[in-house]
Amino acid sequence: MSYLEYAVKSTPSGFRKFLFMNWPLTLLLISTASAGFLMLYSVAGGSWTPWAEPQMERFGLGLAVMFIVALVPIWFWRNMSVVAYLGSIALLVFVELFGTVGMGAQRWIDLGFMRLQPSEVMKVTLVMLLASYYDWLPSHKTSRPIWVIIPVILILIPTFMVLRQPDLGTSILLLAAGGGLMFLAGVHWAYFAAVIAAGVGLIATVFNSRGTEWQLLKDYQFRRIDTFLDPSTDPLGAGYHITQSKIALGSGGWNGRGFMQGTQSRLNFLPEKHTDFIFTTLAEEFGFVGGITLLTLYGLILIFCMVTALSTKDRFSSLVTLGIALNFFLFFAVNMSMVMGLAPVVGVPLPMVSYGGSAMLVLMAAFGIVQSAHIHRPR
């Protein structure tokens, strides 16, 4: 009996699939999203509108999407990975031609009831495709140059398309998640050493290009780098965001100022308080304890994803679960580093907490794939 035949025969059916779901992971996702609802209620001055109520509705829809995706056998998602990747590429092309412009960037497709950001979809479909690729590729060929070039091309195509929008933060996440999955699949470390060396050279080239006709980054992106290196150079301009963020983080202390008592957010000193900088609002109101509590929830989500990856028997399920967990980790690690001044401000929201529609729905669909791998693993 082949592995696929065994997997099909051992798969639970009907209502039993709900019983076999990873319910601790589901409860952790609900708890994390609830923390986001609470903070969106707070930054709106004690009102469910305009942010908390729509976010709750989107999470409810996302939870339904997660259940639907989870009930579909994991081998279906493996077979659909190429179609999903090509569909995401098509959406990025559509954004390039007809996308909605906001805050100087062309990143969204206006669907009426929400704005879809195809780069968020690409984060998941890229992981699916790479996991499917390494599931198909014999392990002894993983580090051969010809078989390394193919996934590199698959990563670089959407990365450059997203960078053109421009969206530096998401393009960095695509590179990091794709490279991380290649490492997890067993690609030799020497390739990554070469990439790091080339990256150092690229950084030097980027800085040398500033002010020339062939400048590689936008002016506002260079200003973000300058602000990261020394926010005091422009405290009322490009450095305003990170300066106010550090004030909010520091004023929270151990226990925080109290719910809805944060001065930086309530008095509107903190910009983008409902999206990119919502963690600083949480830290100001609930202090170090609140920040560590949220980090604990994130850490437990990662642990349950890794347990699922280790308990599955097929390569695709393990890699796609680890890839989604890696994406999730990069999401909150970059956001928290950004608001603490440890990384440049690149516009990455806090997963499950920041206000947003497409990011929430795509992330819940991704966790649906993790649930599908958990439910349909052979028993």
Summary of the structure (lengths in Angstrom):
residues: 379
radius of gyration: 21.2
end to end distance: 15.1
largest distance: 68.2
contacts: 1291
relative contact order: 0.16
helix: 70%
strand: 3%
